[in-house]
Amino acid sequence: GSGSADAVVFTAASRTSVAGFELALGDGSAVQGSAGRIRATAAAPGAGGITVAGLLDVSAPGSADAGRIELITAGATELARSASLRGGSRTGMAGRLVLDTGTLAEDGGPTATLDALAGALDQGGLHDSVSLRLRQGDLALDSATLRAARVTLSADQGQVRIAGQVDAQAPAGGQGQIFAGAGVQLNGRIDAHATRAGANGGDVTLGSG
């Protein structure tokens, strides 16, 4: 079907968790398990989209790896102010986000800015990779810092404008990839340098058309 009945809504009261675990053993040691994947799709043409107002948790304790959040829709994806995304890990792999959406929405209306999403990802510790595809319209990082070792931003039909900062620095060098059907405008900063002494630098790729 199509329309609002096909929407996926994580309400403000909801808690969706595939977080990792830590199990204490009788000898004083502990076993840790990695987190899983949260995947939401509303991909049919005319679908109502995805709204996140509650908690999505793919975090992991200690050295266990955090998980992955995937949001895929032909409609709009809205991140409400009440939304919480958790994907941190103390020493394991941090969380990952894949967002493939027709448009972005904020506070019930359309938006082009990634600032609120970037803040939520940073606060929640999803710092391994962020892949965001916008099928319609422009995509902008106005003043926030989008922080992950691998960042891919693409706008199929519009522009991508970076006035804030893409922080993709990583021990062995990060990756920053920006693609747009109608041009890339860079007034801010993309940083993919290596933080480990002696390591090669990262990669930054910009593409248009």
C-alpha positions as CSV (number, residue, x, y, z in Angstrom):
1,G,0.0,0.0,0.0
2,S,0.9,3.7,0.2
3,G,0.3,6.7,2.3
4,S,0.6,7.3,6.1
5,A,-0.4,3.7,6.8
6,D,3.0,2.7,5.5
7,A,4.9,5.0,7.9
8,V,7.3,3.7,10.6
9,V,7.0,5.7,13.8
10,F,9.2,5.3,16.8
11,T,7.1,7.3,19.4
12,A,8.6,9.4,22.2
13,A,7.7,6.6,24.7
14,S,9.4,3.9,22.6
15,R,12.6,2.1,23.3
16,T,14.2,-0.1,20.6
17,S,17.4,-1.8,21.7
18,V,19.7,-4.3,20.2
19,A,22.5,-3.2,22.5
20,G,25.4,-5.4,23.4
21,F,25.7,-7.1,26.8
22,E,28.1,-7.9,29.6
23,L,27.7,-11.1,31.6
24,A,29.6,-11.5,34.8
25,L,31.1,-15.0,35.5
26,G,31.6,-16.7,38.8
27,D,35.4,-16.3,38.6
28,G,35.2,-12.6,38.5
29,S,35.7,-12.2,34.8
30,A,33.0,-11.1,32.3
31,V,31.9,-12.0,28.8
32,Q,30.8,-9.2,26.5
33,G,28.6,-9.4,23.4
34,S,28.4,-7.0,20.4
35,A,25.3,-5.1,19.5
36,G,23.0,-5.9,16.6
37,R,21.2,-4.0,13.9
38,I,18.0,-1.8,13.8
39,R,16.5,-1.6,10.3
40,A,13.4,0.4,9.5
41,T,12.0,0.6,5.9
42,A,9.2,2.5,4.3
43,A,10.4,2.2,0.8
44,A,7.3,2.1,-1.4
45,P,6.5,5.1,-3.5
46,G,4.1,7.4,-1.6
47,A,5.0,5.8,1.7
48,G,4.5,7.8,4.9
49,G,8.2,7.8,5.8
50,I,10.0,7.3,9.1
51,T,9.7,9.3,12.3
52,V,12.2,8.8,15.2
53,A,11.0,10.3,18.5
54,G,12.1,7.6,20.9
55,L,15.3,5.7,21.7
56,L,17.3,3.6,19.2
57,D,20.1,1.8,21.0
58,V,22.9,-0.1,19.3
59,S,25.6,0.6,21.9
60,A,27.9,-1.9,23.4
61,P,29.9,-2.2,26.7
62,G,33.7,-2.4,27.1
63,S,35.5,-3.8,24.1
64,A,32.4,-5.2,22.3
65,D,31.4,-3.6,19.0
66,A,28.4,-1.3,18.7
67,G,25.8,-2.0,16.0
68,R,24.2,-0.4,13.1
69,I,21.0,1.7,12.5
70,E,19.5,1.6,9.0
71,L,16.6,3.9,8.0
72,I,15.4,3.6,4.5
73,T,12.4,5.3,3.0
74,A,11.1,6.9,-0.2
75,G,9.3,9.5,1.9
76,A,10.6,11.8,4.7
77,T,12.7,10.9,7.7
78,E,12.0,13.1,10.8
79,L,14.2,13.2,13.8
80,A,12.2,14.7,16.7
81,R,13.8,16.6,19.5
82,S,12.9,13.8,21.9
83,A,14.8,11.3,19.8
84,S,17.9,9.6,21.2
85,L,20.4,7.6,19.2
86,R,22.9,5.5,21.1
87,G,25.9,3.7,19.5
88,G,28.9,4.1,21.7
89,S,31.5,1.6,22.7
90,R,34.3,2.2,25.2
91,T,37.1,0.5,23.2
92,G,35.3,-1.5,20.5
93,M,34.0,-0.4,17.1
94,A,31.6,2.6,17.4
95,G,28.1,2.6,16.0
96,R,27.2,3.1,12.3
97,L,24.3,4.9,10.6
98,V,22.8,4.3,7.1
99,L,20.1,6.8,6.2
100,D,18.6,6.6,2.7
101,T,15.6,9.0,2.5
102,G,13.5,10.9,0.1
103,T,13.6,14.1,2.2
104,L,14.4,15.2,5.7
105,A,12.0,16.7,8.2
106,E,12.3,18.5,11.5
107,D,9.6,19.6,13.9
108,G,6.9,18.5,11.5
109,G,8.3,20.4,8.5
110,P,10.8,19.9,5.7
111,T,14.5,20.8,6.3
112,A,17.7,20.6,4.4
113,T,20.0,20.9,7.4
114,L,21.9,18.0,9.1
115,D,22.8,20.0,12.2
116,A,20.3,18.3,14.6
117,L,21.2,14.9,13.2
118,A,24.9,15.5,13.5
119,G,24.4,16.6,17.2
120,A,22.4,13.5,18.0
121,L,24.9,11.1,16.4
122,D,27.8,12.8,18.2
123,Q,26.0,12.7,21.6
124,G,25.2,9.0,21.1
125,G,28.7,8.0,20.0
126,L,27.9,6.7,16.5
127,H,31.4,7.6,15.3
128,D,32.4,4.7,13.0
129,S,30.5,5.5,9.9
130,V,27.7,7.7,8.6
131,S,26.2,7.2,5.2
132,L,23.4,9.6,4.2
133,R,21.6,9.7,0.8
134,L,19.0,12.3,0.1
135,R,16.9,11.5,-3.0
136,Q,15.2,14.9,-3.4
137,G,16.4,18.4,-2.6
138,D,19.5,19.9,-1.0
139,L,21.6,18.8,1.9
140,A,23.4,21.2,4.2
141,L,25.7,21.0,7.2
142,D,25.3,24.6,8.4
143,S,27.2,25.0,11.6
144,A,27.5,21.6,13.3
145,T,30.3,19.1,13.3
146,L,29.5,15.7,11.8
147,R,31.9,13.3,13.4
148,A,32.7,9.8,12.1
149,A,35.7,8.0,10.7
150,R,33.9,7.4,7.4
151,V,31.4,10.0,6.2
152,T,29.4,9.8,2.9
153,L,26.9,12.5,2.0
154,S,25.0,12.4,-1.3
155,A,22.1,14.4,-2.8
156,D,20.7,12.8,-5.9
157,Q,19.1,15.9,-7.4
158,G,20.2,18.8,-5.3
159,Q,23.3,20.5,-3.8
160,V,25.4,19.5,-0.8
161,R,26.5,22.5,1.2
162,I,29.1,22.3,3.9
163,A,29.5,25.3,6.1
164,G,30.1,23.4,9.3
165,Q,32.7,20.6,9.8
166,V,33.0,17.0,8.7
167,D,35.4,15.5,11.2
168,A,36.5,12.1,9.8
169,Q,39.9,11.9,11.5
170,A,40.9,8.4,12.5
171,P,44.0,6.5,13.6
172,A,44.8,5.3,10.1
173,G,43.1,8.2,8.3
174,G,39.4,8.7,7.7
175,Q,37.2,9.0,4.6
176,G,35.0,12.0,3.6
177,Q,32.9,11.5,0.5
178,I,30.5,14.2,-0.8
179,F,28.4,13.7,-4.0
180,A,25.7,15.9,-5.4
181,G,23.6,16.0,-8.6
182,A,23.6,19.8,-8.6
183,G,27.0,20.7,-7.2
184,V,29.0,20.7,-4.0
185,Q,29.6,24.0,-2.1
186,L,32.4,23.8,0.5
187,N,32.7,26.8,2.9
188,G,33.5,24.8,5.9
189,R,36.0,22.0,6.6
190,I,36.5,18.3,5.9
191,D,39.2,16.8,8.1
192,A,40.2,13.2,7.4
193,H,43.8,13.3,8.8
194,A,45.5,10.3,10.5
195,T,45.7,10.7,14.3
196,R,48.4,7.9,14.6
197,A,52.0,8.9,14.2
198,G,53.4,7.6,10.9
199,A,50.1,6.6,9.4
200,N,49.1,7.8,5.9
201,G,46.5,10.5,5.6
202,G,42.8,9.8,4.8
203,D,40.8,10.3,1.7
204,V,38.5,13.2,0.7
205,T,36.4,12.8,-2.5
206,L,34.0,15.4,-3.9
207,G,31.8,14.7,-6.9
208,S,29.1,16.5,-8.9
209,G,26.8,15.7,-11.7
